[in-house]
Amino acid sequence: MAKLIIFNFKMAPASLIEAREIFEIFNKFSKKIKSNKLVVAPPSVYLSEAKEKIGDKCFLGAQNVFWFNRYSMTGEISPKMLKSLKAQYVIIGHSERREYLKETDAMVNAKIKACLKDNLKPVLCVGEKERRDKDSASSISVKKILFEQLNHALQGLQIKKPSDLIIAYEPVWAIGSGKPQDLKEVEKIIALIRFWVARRFSEKLAKNLPIIYGGSINAQNILSFLDLKEGAGVLVGGASTNKNELIKILKKL
């Protein structure tokens, strides 16, 4: 089965010229990658350029969306705007937005509902802040955090098809640290999330729902995380706009 690889550019690069250079890298390598599904999620100001430069070789994703199509909300982006640019995926609930922009559980829930209504695929980010030395999946506190995030984010929703939602397990402590979560722990936590999905929705959905890992993914470890039996792919952060690291990643793929 093809694995999903989402490249989250975050607030980078600093200029359109640099963005074009990165899009050219994707354009060059993506046509040679047959066995994986690539999603490019640049800042909104570069979405049109990404669509033009990369074309159909990669899927287009956004880093944010507002929860209404018609509303006086300066600076926000509506689902219909993203649809008009052929975006298909939206990263929602990322820990950086939760922390720095005070994005609440209610906002995350509203954004997921808006995506589903307009046939955009939400990529829901969940993860704990504190690192445990071992056995995070058995930690009552980690379970509580993950289950609460999932409960709030998916409250009032009926997810019927695995293609409607992606869950990204991103432990906050691993993001940008250069120290990703242990592979075995990731397997356990993905299984834990599937357990929650089975109880909340159905066993069938839990078995097939795409659950990916994010947090310090780079060229050295990406293949190991893609090989995880329980995982459906990865969410790449900082390496997405580091040209040398990106080339190494794409060559490995």
C-alpha positions in Angstrom: 0.0 0.0 0.0 1.3 3.5 -0.9 2.3 5.5 2.1 1.3 9.1 2.6 4.0 11.7 3.0 2.9 15.2 3.9 5.5 18.0 3.7 4.6 20.8 6.1 6.6 23.9 5.1 5.4 25.8 8.2 6.3 29.6 7.9 9.0 29.0 5.3 10.6 29.8 3.0 11.0 33.6 3.4 10.5 34.5 -0.3 8.7 33.4 -3.5 12.0 32.9 -5.2 13.1 30.4 -2.6 9.6 28.7 -2.7 10.0 28.3 -6.5 13.3 26.6 -6.0 11.8 24.1 -3.6 8.8 23.5 -5.9 11.3 22.7 -8.7 12.9 20.1 -6.5 9.5 18.4 -6.0 8.8 18.7 -9.7 12.1 17.0 -10.6 11.9 14.1 -8.2 8.2 13.4 -7.6 7.6 12.0 -11.1 10.1 9.3 -10.2 8.3 8.3 -7.0 5.7 5.7 -7.8 5.1 3.9 -4.5 4.3 6.8 -2.2 1.7 9.6 -2.2 3.2 13.1 -1.7 1.4 16.1 -0.3 3.0 19.5 -0.4 1.6 22.0 2.2 3.3 25.4 1.8 2.2 28.7 3.3 -1.1 30.0 1.8 0.7 32.8 -0.1 2.5 30.1 -2.1 -0.4 27.8 -2.9 -1.1 29.1 -6.3 2.6 28.9 -7.2 2.8 25.4 -5.9 -0.2 24.4 -8.0 1.5 25.9 -11.1 5.0 24.6 -10.6 4.3 21.1 -9.3 1.1 20.4 -11.2 -0.4 16.9 -10.7 2.8 15.2 -9.6 2.0 16.0 -5.9 -1.2 16.7 -4.0 -1.7 20.1 -2.6 -2.3 20.8 1.1 -2.9 23.8 3.3 -1.8 24.6 6.8 -5.0 26.3 8.0 -8.6 26.9 7.1 -11.4 29.0 8.6 -14.7 27.2 9.6 -17.1 29.3 7.5 -17.1 30.2 3.8 -18.9 33.5 4.3 -17.8 35.5 7.2 -16.1 38.8 8.0 -12.8 37.4 9.2 -9.7 39.3 8.1 -6.7 37.2 7.3 -8.5 33.9 7.2 -8.9 31.4 4.4 -12.2 29.7 3.6 -12.7 26.0 2.5 -14.0 27.2 -0.9 -10.8 29.3 -1.5 -8.7 26.2 -0.9 -11.0 24.1 -3.1 -10.6 26.7 -5.9 -6.8 26.1 -5.8 -7.3 22.4 -6.0 -6.1 21.8 -2.4 -7.2 18.5 -1.0 -5.6 18.3 2.4 -5.6 20.6 5.4 -3.4 20.3 8.5 -5.5 21.0 11.6 -4.7 21.3 15.3 -0.9 21.5 14.9 0.7 22.0 18.3 2.3 25.3 17.2 -1.1 26.8 16.4 -2.5 25.5 19.6 0.4 27.1 21.6 1.2 30.3 19.8 -2.2 31.2 18.3 -4.3 29.8 21.2 -6.2 27.5 18.9 -8.8 25.7 21.0 -10.4 22.3 20.8 -13.6 24.0 19.7 -11.8 25.7 16.8 -10.2 22.4 15.8 -13.5 20.7 15.8 -15.2 23.5 13.8 -12.3 23.3 11.2 -12.7 19.6 10.8 -16.4 19.9 10.3 -15.8 22.6 7.6 -13.3 20.5 5.8 -15.6 17.5 5.7 -18.5 19.6 4.5 -16.5 20.9 1.5 -14.8 17.6 0.8 -11.3 18.6 2.0 -9.3 15.9 3.9 -8.4 17.1 7.4 -5.1 16.0 8.9 -5.7 16.1 12.6 -2.6 16.5 14.7 -2.5 15.0 18.2 0.3 14.4 20.7 1.6 14.9 24.2 3.9 17.7 25.3 6.1 15.9 27.9 8.6 13.2 26.9 8.7 9.9 28.8 11.8 7.9 28.9 10.0 4.7 28.0 6.6 3.1 27.4 4.6 6.2 26.5 1.8 4.1 25.2 1.2 2.6 28.7 1.3 6.0 30.4 -2.1 7.0 31.8 -1.3 10.6 31.3 -0.4 10.1 27.6 -3.6 8.1 27.0 -5.6 10.8 28.7 -4.1 13.6 26.6 -4.5 11.7 23.3 -8.0 10.5 24.0 -9.1 14.0 25.2 -7.7 15.6 22.0 -9.5 13.0 19.9 -12.8 13.4 21.8 -12.8 17.1 21.5 -11.6 17.3 17.8 -14.1 14.7 16.6 -17.1 15.6 18.8 -20.4 15.4 17.0 -18.8 13.9 13.8 -19.6 10.7 12.1 -16.6 9.5 10.1 -17.7 6.7 7.8 -14.9 6.3 5.3 -11.2 6.0 6.0 -10.5 8.4 3.2 -12.4 11.2 5.1 -9.7 11.8 7.8 -6.0 11.4 8.6 -4.7 11.4 12.1 -1.1 12.5 12.6 0.5 11.5 15.9 3.1 14.3 16.6 4.5 14.3 20.1 5.2 18.0 20.8 8.5 17.3 22.4 9.8 15.6 19.2 9.0 18.5 16.8 12.2 20.2 15.7 14.2 18.5 18.4 16.1 16.1 16.1 15.0 13.3 18.5 12.0 11.5 17.1 9.8 9.1 19.1 11.0 5.5 19.4 9.8 3.4 16.5 8.3 0.7 18.8 6.5 3.4 20.8 5.1 4.9 17.7 3.6 1.5 16.7 2.1 1.2 20.2 0.6 4.6 20.2 -0.8 4.2 16.7 -2.4 1.0 17.9 -3.8 3.0 20.9 -5.3 5.6 18.6 -6.9 2.8 16.5 -8.4 1.4 19.7 -10.0 4.7 20.4 -11.3 5.0 16.8 -12.8 1.5 17.1 -14.7 2.4 20.2 -15.8 5.8 18.9 -16.7 4.7 15.4 -16.2 1.1 14.2 -13.6 -1.7 14.1 -13.7 -1.5 10.3 -12.8 2.2 10.3 -10.1 1.8 12.9 -8.4 -0.9 10.8 -8.3 1.3 7.7 -8.0 4.9 8.9 -4.7 6.5 7.9 -2.6 7.3 11.0 0.8 8.9 10.3 3.7 9.9 12.5 5.4 13.4 12.6 8.2 14.8 14.7 11.9 15.2 13.5 11.5 13.2 10.3 14.6 13.4 8.1 16.5 11.6 5.4 18.1 9.3 7.9 15.0 8.0 9.5 12.1 8.4 7.1 12.3 4.9 5.6 12.2 3.4 9.0 9.0 5.3 9.9 7.5 4.4 6.5 8.2 0.8 7.2 6.0 0.8 10.4 3.3 -1.8 10.0 0.7 0.2 11.8 1.6 3.5 10.2 0.2 5.0 7.0 3.0 7.5 6.4 4.7 10.5 7.9 4.4 14.3 8.4 7.6 16.0 7.5 8.3 19.4 9.1 11.5 21.4 9.0 13.2 19.1 6.4 10.5 20.1 3.9 12.2 23.5 3.1 15.8 22.5 3.8 16.8 22.0 0.2 19.8 19.6 0.8 17.8 17.5 3.3 14.7 17.5 1.0 16.7 16.2 -1.9 18.1 13.4 0.2 14.6 12.5 1.3 13.2 12.5 -2.2 16.2 10.4 -3.5 15.5 7.8 -0.8 11.9 7.7 -1.8 
